[in-house]
Amino acid sequence: MPAARRTIEIDASPERVMEVITDFAAYPRFLPDMRAVEVLESGADRWVARFTLHVIRDLVYTLELTRPDPLRLSWSQVEGVFSANDGGWELEPLDEGRRTRATYTLDVRVGMFVPGSIVRSLLDQSLPDTLARFKDEAERRG
């Protein structure tokens, strides 16, 4: 799958948006394709979590996630179904910190043949939907 980068504006502070992003255990409540998340390790701005995502079938992968500063989160795959899974979030305060511009990057490489139509569907439909769900959750939390 080619790398993807999408940006969305959210009516919530960067702190609230980052709170939602790092609340991994809550993902299954607002991301319908996310079956489960288990946080295996948690420390100061570093997590290791196992995700079970349903895309045609259940895909299980473990990511190491780090927050180098309050406005950025990045990850890389430790183990799982993909050849690689790297990405991150960058947050930019807007309107004196009352709103946020959130940029999501994702670079997933699969070790098996994946039809182009599925890749396009993931990039053109699933990714924007995922961002919209993060936006809705951050705005709901206020």
Order of alpha helices (4+ residues) and beta strands (2+ residues): beta-alpha-alpha-beta-beta-beta-beta-beta-beta-alpha-alpha
